[in-house]
Amino acid sequence: MTKEQWETAERILQLPYCSIKLQADGYTLTLQTEPDKMQLYIVVYVDGEIRGKWITEDCEIRRKFFQKHRRSLLTRKEQEKLKRERKAIREAVLANSIYYTYSPYWSSFRSLKRHLCQNCTDITLYEEVEA
């Protein structure tokens, strides 16, 4: 995609319930903005749908199009206590307390664009749809 097409897509996706379609590595992506409370999210639909197995199982679609979140089993208070421990113990506990979740919801267009450019070889504007 050209710089102007990315700018047009970003402008369209600043309004609620607007969407655009992209072709990325053989998949048709629908990027649609949906409000949730006071936040506006960009939701990625792959070939018109979001499947639960893409979120729970490791697959190409999840790696290419969904947002990865790093989570910890430890609370902030437990992490602060852990700072007083020896380095070897601290690193072992932290390594075992981290897990990752995936989501088709993006709160930032820039991070979505960066992720798509890094993980997809061919991205083209398929269709501009304004709701």
N, CA and C atoms as an extended XYZ file, in Angstrom:
393
Properties=species:S:1:pos:R:3:atomname:S:1:resname:S:1:resid:I:1 pbc="F F F"
N         0.840       -1.186        0.000 N   MET     1
C         0.000        0.000        0.000 CA  MET     1
C         0.880        1.242        0.000 C   MET     1
N         0.365        2.283       -0.604 N   THR     2
C         1.098        3.537       -0.633 CA  THR     2
C         0.870        4.310        0.670 C   THR     2
N         1.692        5.309        0.865 N   LYS     3
C         1.565        6.151        2.060 CA  LYS     3
C         0.202        6.834        2.100 C   LYS     3
N        -0.283        7.295        0.941 N   GLU     4
C        -1.581        7.966        0.879 CA  GLU     4
C        -2.724        7.008        1.226 C   GLU     4
N        -2.620        5.756        0.787 N   GLN     5
C        -3.650        4.761        1.116 CA  GLN     5
C        -3.676        4.477        2.608 C   GLN     5
N        -2.495        4.387        3.249 N   TRP     6
C        -2.451        4.188        4.702 CA  TRP     6
C        -3.074        5.378        5.425 C   TRP     6
N        -2.783        6.590        4.958 N   GLU     7
C        -3.357        7.787        5.581 CA  GLU     7
C        -4.867        7.823        5.424 C   GLU     7
N        -5.362        7.438        4.244 N   THR     8
C        -6.809        7.375        4.015 CA  THR     8
C        -7.448        6.347        4.946 C   THR     8
N        -6.811        5.188        5.070 N   ALA     9
C        -7.336        4.140        5.952 CA  ALA     9
C        -7.383        4.627        7.396 C   ALA     9
N        -6.330        5.304        7.838 N   GLU    10
C        -6.304        5.816        9.214 CA  GLU    10
C        -7.397        6.858        9.436 C   GLU    10
N        -7.601        7.724        8.457 N   ARG    11
C        -8.641        8.755        8.574 CA  ARG    11
C       -10.036        8.126        8.657 C   ARG    11
N       -10.288        7.121        7.827 N   ILE    12
C       -11.593        6.448        7.834 CA  ILE    12
C       -11.824        5.740        9.167 C   ILE    12
N       -10.773        5.115        9.703 N   LEU    13
C       -10.918        4.320       10.919 CA  LEU    13
C       -10.901        5.143       12.202 C   LEU    13
N       -10.973        6.442       12.091 N   GLN    14
C       -11.080        7.282       13.281 CA  GLN    14
C       -12.533        7.488       13.695 C   GLN    14
N       -13.467        7.084       12.837 N   LEU    15
C       -14.889        7.245       13.124 CA  LEU    15
C       -15.510        5.911       13.512 C   LEU    15
N       -16.482        5.919       14.428 N   PRO    16
C       -17.112        4.654       14.825 CA  PRO    16
C       -17.902        4.014       13.692 C   PRO    16
N       -17.891        2.709       13.664 N   TYR    17
C       -18.658        1.872       12.731 CA  TYR    17
C       -18.259        2.060       11.268 C   TYR    17
N       -17.048        2.509       11.018 N   CYS    18
C       -16.531        2.595        9.652 CA  CYS    18
C       -15.583        1.423        9.427 C   CYS    18
N       -15.431        1.038        8.165 N   SER    19
C       -14.557       -0.102        7.896 CA  SER    19
C       -13.875        0.036        6.555 C   SER    19
N       -12.780       -0.700        6.419 N   ILE    20
C       -12.081       -0.825        5.150 CA  ILE    20
C       -11.719       -2.297        4.963 C   ILE    20
N       -11.466       -2.679        3.722 N   LYS    21
C       -11.063       -4.051        3.433 CA  LYS    21
C        -9.677       -4.033        2.798 C   LYS    21
N        -8.853       -4.968        3.255 N   LEU    22
C        -7.505       -5.133        2.731 CA  LEU    22
C        -7.307       -6.560        2.262 C   LEU    22
N        -6.422       -6.738        1.303 N   GLN    23
C        -5.950       -8.064        0.915 CA  GLN    23
C        -4.558       -8.200        1.498 C   GLN    23
N        -4.329       -9.224        2.299 N   ALA    24
C        -3.019       -9.433        2.913 CA  ALA    24
C        -2.660      -10.909        2.836 C   ALA    24
N        -1.672      -11.219        2.029 N   ASP    25
C        -1.173      -12.595        1.884 CA  ASP    25
C        -2.284      -13.596        1.570 C   ASP    25
N        -3.212      -13.217        0.723 N   GLY    26
C        -4.278      -14.121        0.309 CA  GLY    26
C        -5.515      -14.107        1.189 C   GLY    26
N        -5.505      -13.350        2.260 N   TYR    27
C        -6.659      -13.232        3.154 CA  TYR    27
C        -7.333      -11.882        2.917 C   TYR    27
N        -8.654      -11.861        3.062 N   THR    28
C        -9.390      -10.603        3.003 CA  THR    28
C        -9.619      -10.138        4.433 C   THR    28
N        -9.051       -8.991        4.770 N   LEU    29
C        -9.181       -8.433        6.116 CA  LEU    29
C       -10.197       -7.310        6.096 C   LEU    29
N       -11.125       -7.340        7.029 N   THR    30
C       -12.047       -6.226        7.229 CA  THR    30
C       -11.642       -5.569        8.535 C   THR    30
N       -11.223       -4.317        8.457 N   LEU    31
C       -10.869       -3.544        9.644 CA  LEU    31
C       -12.036       -2.625        9.948 C   LEU    31
N       -12.670       -2.850       11.088 N   GLN    32
C       -13.866       -2.091       11.448 CA  GLN    32
C       -13.691       -1.476       12.820 C   GLN    32
N       -14.094       -0.215       12.955 N   THR    33
C       -14.010        0.433       14.257 CA  THR    33
C       -15.298        0.185       15.034 C   THR    33
N       -15.114       -0.172       16.297 N   GLU    34
C       -16.253       -0.437       17.180 CA  GLU    34
C       -15.975        0.207       18.530 C   GLU    34
N       -16.919        0.990       19.039 N   PRO    35
C       -16.711        1.609       20.347 CA  PRO    35
C       -17.008        0.628       21.480 C   PRO    35
N       -16.244        0.777       22.563 N   ASP    36
C       -16.482        0.013       23.787 CA  ASP    36
C       -16.270        0.980       24.948 C   ASP    36
N       -17.327        1.317       25.621 N   LYS    37
C       -17.319        2.339       26.667 CA  LYS    37
C       -16.794        3.634       26.077 C   LYS    37
N       -15.670        4.136       26.539 N   MET    38
C       -15.140        5.401       26.030 CA  MET    38
C       -13.970        5.193       25.076 C   MET    38
N       -13.701        3.961       24.669 N   GLN    39
C       -12.562        3.635       23.810 CA  GLN    39
C       -13.056        3.174       22.440 C   GLN    39
N       -12.320        3.504       21.393 N   LEU    40
C       -12.640        3.072       20.041 CA  LEU    40
C       -11.610        2.031       19.618 C   LEU    40
N       -12.058        0.834       19.274 N   TYR    41
C       -11.167       -0.260       18.887 CA  TYR    41
C       -11.293       -0.564       17.402 C   TYR    41
N       -10.203       -1.023       16.816 N   ILE    42
C       -10.219       -1.523       15.448 CA  ILE    42
C       -10.249       -3.040       15.551 C   ILE    42
N       -11.288       -3.638       14.990 N   VAL    43
C       -11.461       -5.086       15.051 CA  VAL    43
C       -11.059       -5.675       13.703 C   VAL    43
N       -10.259       -6.728       13.734 N   VAL    44
C        -9.791       -7.370       12.510 CA  VAL    44
C       -10.616       -8.636       12.266 C   VAL    44
N       -11.350       -8.640       11.154 N   TYR    45
C       -12.085       -9.820       10.720 CA  TYR    45
C       -11.309      -10.444        9.562 C   TYR    45
N       -11.017      -11.731        9.643 N   VAL    46
C       -10.289      -12.432        8.593 CA  VAL    46
C       -11.299      -13.218        7.772 C   VAL    46
N       -11.394      -12.899        6.498 N   ASP    47
C       -12.380      -13.496        5.595 CA  ASP    47
C       -13.788      -13.375        6.172 C   ASP    47
N       -14.063      -12.265        6.838 N   GLY    48
C       -15.400      -11.956        7.336 CA  GLY    48
C       -15.762      -12.561        8.673 C   GLY    48
N       -14.809      -13.166        9.373 N   GLU    49
C       -15.158      -13.806       10.647 CA  GLU    49
C       -13.995      -13.782       11.634 C   GLU    49
N       -14.330      -14.045       12.881 N   ILE    50
C       -13.347      -14.242       13.949 CA  ILE    50
C       -13.677      -15.584       14.586 C   ILE    50
N       -12.752      -16.498       14.530 N   ARG    51
C       -12.987      -17.828       15.117 CA  ARG    51
C       -12.272      -17.944       16.452 C   ARG    51
N       -12.917      -18.615       17.385 N   GLY    52
C       -12.336      -18.809       18.707 CA  GLY    52
C       -11.060      -19.619       18.674 C   GLY    52
N       -10.967      -20.570       17.759 N   LYS    53
C        -9.761      -21.414       17.712 CA  LYS    53
C        -8.543      -20.610       17.277 C   LYS    53
N        -8.726      -19.496       16.547 N   TRP    54
C        -7.598      -18.650       16.180 CA  TRP    54
C        -7.003      -17.982       17.421 C   TRP    54
N        -7.833      -17.740       18.424 N   ILE    55
C        -7.368      -17.091       19.645 CA  ILE    55
C        -6.698      -18.097       20.575 C   ILE    55
N        -7.217      -19.321       20.622 N   THR    56
C        -6.717      -20.303       21.572 CA  THR    56
C        -5.601      -21.182       21.027 C   THR    56
N        -5.575      -21.427       19.719 N   GLU    57
C        -4.575      -22.325       19.136 CA  GLU    57
C        -3.567      -21.527       18.316 C   GLU    57
N        -2.324      -21.980       18.328 N   ASP    58
C        -1.291      -21.311       17.542 CA  ASP    58
C        -1.508      -21.605       16.067 C   ASP    58
N        -1.658      -20.542       15.268 N   CYS    59
C        -1.869      -20.689       13.832 CA  CYS    59
C        -1.350      -19.449       13.113 C   CYS    59
N        -1.277      -19.535       11.801 N   GLU    60
C        -0.757      -18.437       10.990 CA  GLU    60
C        -1.603      -17.173       11.126 C   GLU    60
N        -2.910      -17.326       11.146 N   ILE    61
C        -3.816      -16.172       11.230 CA  ILE    61
C        -3.591      -15.421       12.540 C   ILE    61
N        -3.459      -16.139       13.637 N   ARG    62
C        -3.244      -15.501       14.935 CA  ARG    62
C        -1.922      -14.732       14.953 C   ARG    62
N        -0.876      -15.313       14.425 N   ARG    63
C         0.426      -14.645       14.413 CA  ARG    63
C         0.438      -13.429       13.500 C   ARG    63
N        -0.268      -13.489       12.366 N   LYS    64
C        -0.227      -12.402       11.387 CA  LYS    64
C        -1.142      -11.229       11.727 C   LYS    64
N        -2.311      -11.493       12.301 N   PHE    65
C        -3.332      -10.445       12.368 CA  PHE    65
C        -3.811      -10.078       13.771 C   PHE    65
N        -3.535      -10.877       14.781 N   PHE    66
C        -4.053      -10.597       16.116 CA  PHE    66
C        -2.985       -9.954       16.990 C   PHE    66
N        -3.431       -9.175       17.970 N   GLN    67
C        -2.523       -8.481       18.869 CA  GLN    67
C        -2.113       -9.401       20.016 C   GLN    67
N        -0.810       -9.439       20.276 N   LYS    68
C        -0.256      -10.285       21.329 CA  LYS    68
C        -0.085       -9.453       22.595 C   LYS    68
N        -0.613       -9.964       23.716 N   HIS    69
C        -0.506       -9.282       25.006 CA  HIS    69
C         0.279      -10.161       25.968 C   HIS    69
N         1.234       -9.557       26.650 N   ARG    70
C         2.019      -10.271       27.657 CA  ARG    70
C         1.367      -10.061       29.016 C   ARG    70
N         1.116      -11.141       29.726 N   ARG    71
C         0.459      -11.073       31.029 CA  ARG    71
C         1.320      -11.778       32.083 C   ARG    71
N         1.080      -11.460       33.340 N   SER    72
C         1.802      -12.086       34.437 CA  SER    72
C         0.814      -12.666       35.442 C   SER    72
N         1.191      -13.782       36.020 N   LEU    73
C         0.374      -14.384       37.071 CA  LEU    73
C         0.575      -13.681       38.409 C   LEU    73
N         1.659      -12.920       38.520 N   LEU    74
C         1.987      -12.234       39.765 CA  LEU    74
C         1.336      -10.855       39.812 C   LEU    74
N         0.925      -10.454       40.993 N   THR    75
C         0.416       -9.096       41.180 CA  THR    75
C         1.594       -8.135       41.258 C   THR    75
N         1.315       -6.829       41.185 N   ARG    76
C         2.382       -5.822       41.291 CA  ARG    76
C         3.110       -5.941       42.639 C   ARG    76
N         2.356       -6.197       43.680 N   LYS    77
C         2.940       -6.316       45.013 CA  LYS    77
C         3.899       -7.511       45.076 C   LYS    77
N         3.499       -8.619       44.484 N   GLU    78
C         4.367       -9.806       44.460 CA  GLU    78
C         5.616       -9.561       43.617 C   GLU    78
N         5.467       -8.818       42.526 N   GLN    79
C         6.625       -8.489       41.691 CA  GLN    79
C         7.601       -7.583       42.436 C   GLN    79
N         7.089       -6.653       43.234 N   GLU    80
C         7.950       -5.772       44.032 CA  GLU    80
C         8.708       -6.577       45.095 C   GLU    80
N         8.034       -7.533       45.743 N   LYS    81
C         8.701       -8.386       46.731 CA  LYS    81
C         9.802       -9.214       46.087 C   LYS    81
N         9.553       -9.624       44.871 N   LEU    82
C        10.499      -10.476       44.152 CA  LEU    82
C        11.801       -9.741       43.820 C   LEU    82
N        11.762       -8.430       43.764 N   LYS    83
C        12.964       -7.654       43.462 CA  LYS    83
C        14.035       -7.804       44.544 C   LYS    83
N        13.634       -8.190       45.744 N   ARG    84
C        14.579       -8.352       46.853 CA  ARG    84
C        15.269       -9.718       46.833 C   ARG    84
N        14.772      -10.621       46.000 N   GLU    85
C        15.353      -11.964       45.913 CA  GLU    85
C        16.614      -11.959       45.055 C   GLU    85
N        17.357      -13.078       45.131 N   ARG    86
C        18.545      -13.223       44.284 CA  ARG    86
C        18.142      -13.239       42.818 C   ARG    86
N        19.063      -12.818       41.974 N   LYS    87
C        18.780      -12.672       40.549 CA  LYS    87
C        18.344      -13.989       39.907 C   LYS    87
N        18.984      -15.091       40.226 N   ALA    88
C        18.652      -16.390       39.627 CA  ALA    88
C        17.230      -16.816       40.000 C   ALA    88
N        16.869      -16.621       41.265 N   ILE    89
C        15.523      -16.977       41.721 CA  ILE    89
C        14.492      -16.063       41.060 C   ILE    89
N        14.777      -14.765       41.048 N   ARG    90
C        13.863      -13.787       40.461 CA  ARG    90
C        13.583      -14.096       38.990 C   ARG    90
N        14.627      -14.375       38.212 N   GLU    91
C        14.447      -14.662       36.789 CA  GLU    91
C        13.688      -15.962       36.561 C   GLU    91
N        13.935      -16.973       37.385 N   ALA    92
C        13.228      -18.245       37.244 CA  ALA    92
C        11.740      -18.075       37.533 C   ALA    92
N        11.414      -17.354       38.589 N   VAL    93
C        10.002      -17.143       38.947 CA  VAL    93
C         9.307      -16.304       37.879 C   VAL    93
N         9.953      -15.244       37.418 N   LEU    94
C         9.345      -14.390       36.396 CA  LEU    94
C         9.138      -15.144       35.078 C   LEU    94
N        10.086      -15.985       34.699 N   ALA    95
C         9.958      -16.747       33.457 CA  ALA    95
C         8.780      -17.715       33.515 C   ALA    95
N         8.512      -18.270       34.691 N   ASN    96
C         7.413      -19.228       34.833 CA  ASN    96
C         6.067      -18.569       35.098 C   ASN    96
N         6.048      -17.262       35.322 N   SER    97
C         4.781      -16.602       35.643 CA  SER    97
C         4.234      -15.766       34.484 C   SER    97
N         4.858      -15.847       33.318 N   ILE    98
C         4.422      -15.050       32.167 CA  ILE    98
C         3.651      -15.924       31.179 C   ILE    98
N         2.561      -15.368       30.666 N   TYR    99
C         1.804      -16.040       29.611 CA  TYR    99
C         1.333      -14.991       28.611 C   TYR    99
N         0.903      -15.432       27.434 N   TYR   100
C         0.503      -14.520       26.368 CA  TYR   100
C        -0.944      -14.771       25.967 C   TYR   100
N        -1.653      -13.679       25.662 N   THR   101
C        -3.007      -13.772       25.130 CA  THR   101
C        -3.035      -13.062       23.780 C   THR   101
N        -4.005      -13.408       22.967 N   TYR   102
C        -4.143      -12.821       21.633 CA  TYR   102
C        -5.547      -12.268       21.474 C   TYR   102
N        -5.639      -11.151       20.746 N   SER   103
C        -6.920      -10.490       20.592 CA  SER   103
C        -7.037       -9.875       19.203 C   SER   103
N        -8.234       -9.928       18.588 N   PRO   104
C        -8.429       -9.253       17.308 CA  PRO   104
C        -8.715       -7.759       17.468 C   PRO   104
N        -8.680       -7.247       18.700 N   TYR   105
C        -8.975       -5.841       18.985 CA  TYR   105
C        -7.679       -5.047       19.097 C   TYR   105
N        -7.616       -3.940       18.358 N   TRP   106
C        -6.457       -3.055       18.373 CA  TRP   106
C        -6.925       -1.674       18.795 C   TRP   106
N        -6.241       -1.056       19.749 N   SER   107
C        -6.620        0.295       20.181 CA  SER   107
C        -5.844        1.368       19.422 C   SER   107
N        -4.824        0.983       18.675 N   SER   108
C        -4.002        1.939       17.954 CA  SER   108
C        -3.844        1.526       16.489 C   SER   108
N        -4.142        2.440       15.579 N   PHE   109
C        -3.977        2.157       14.158 CA  PHE   109
C        -2.500        1.987       13.813 C   PHE   109
N        -1.646        2.793       14.422 N   ARG   110
C        -0.210        2.712       14.133 CA  ARG   110
C         0.378        1.360       14.506 C   ARG   110
N         0.005        0.838       15.659 N   SER   111
C         0.532       -0.466       16.051 CA  SER   111
C        -0.020       -1.574       15.145 C   SER   111
N        -1.277       -1.459       14.720 N   LEU   112
C        -1.847       -2.428       13.776 CA  LEU   112
C        -1.102       -2.363       12.446 C   LEU   112
N        -0.878       -1.170       11.942 N   LYS   113
C        -0.160       -0.994       10.669 CA  LYS   113
C         1.254       -1.586       10.772 C   LYS   113
N         1.972       -1.284       11.845 N   ARG   114
C         3.326       -1.793       12.041 CA  ARG   114
C         3.333       -3.318       12.078 C   ARG   114
N         2.377       -3.893       12.788 N   HIS   115
C         2.281       -5.348       12.902 CA  HIS   115
C         2.001       -5.972       11.535 C   HIS   115
N         1.075       -5.398       10.776 N   LEU   116
C         0.756       -5.930        9.456 CA  LEU   116
C         1.952       -5.820        8.510 C   LEU   116
N         2.649       -4.700        8.543 N   CYS   117
C         3.811       -4.521        7.656 CA  CYS   117
C         4.944       -5.489        8.002 C   CYS   117
N         5.103       -5.808        9.280 N   GLN   118
C         6.160       -6.728        9.694 CA  GLN   118
C         5.824       -8.183        9.377 C   GLN   118
N         4.540       -8.539        9.404 N   ASN   119
C         4.161       -9.950        9.293 CA  ASN   119
C         3.560      -10.349        7.953 C   ASN   119
N         3.243       -9.402        7.097 N   CYS   120
C         2.641       -9.717        5.801 CA  CYS   120
C         3.560       -9.231        4.681 C   CYS   120
N         3.657      -10.050        3.640 N   THR   121
C         4.524       -9.679        2.519 CA  THR   121
C         3.796       -8.842        1.483 C   THR   121
N         2.492       -9.028        1.322 N   ASP   122
C         1.739       -8.319        0.287 CA  ASP   122
C         0.445       -7.768        0.883 C   ASP   122
N         0.334       -6.442        0.970 N   ILE   123
C        -0.866       -5.791        1.499 CA  ILE   123
C        -1.379       -4.816        0.448 C   ILE   123
N        -2.642       -4.955        0.076 N   THR   124
C        -3.249       -4.026       -0.882 CA  THR   124
C        -4.611       -3.596       -0.372 C   THR   124
N        -5.004       -2.388       -0.750 N   LEU   125
C        -6.326       -1.885       -0.386 CA  LEU   125
C        -7.350       -2.572       -1.267 C   LEU   125
N        -8.292       -3.244       -0.637 N   TYR   126
C        -9.299       -4.008       -1.366 CA  TYR   126
C       -10.523       -3.153       -1.647 C   TYR   126
N       -11.002       -2.470       -0.599 N   GLU   127
C       -12.249       -1.716       -0.735 CA  GLU   127
C       -12.390       -0.771        0.452 C   GLU   127
N       -12.835        0.441        0.193 N   GLU   128
C       -13.136        1.400        1.257 CA  GLU   128
C       -14.648        1.384        1.481 C   GLU   128
N       -15.045        1.079        2.678 N   VAL   129
C       -16.474        1.050        3.013 CA  VAL   129
C       -16.683        1.969        4.196 C   VAL   129
N       -17.540        2.944        4.043 N   GLU   130
C       -17.862        3.831        5.163 CA  GLU   130
C       -19.294        3.556        5.592 C   GLU   130
N       -19.467        3.342        6.878 N   ALA   131
C       -20.794        3.014        7.397 CA  ALA   131
C       -21.608        4.244        7.647 C   ALA   131
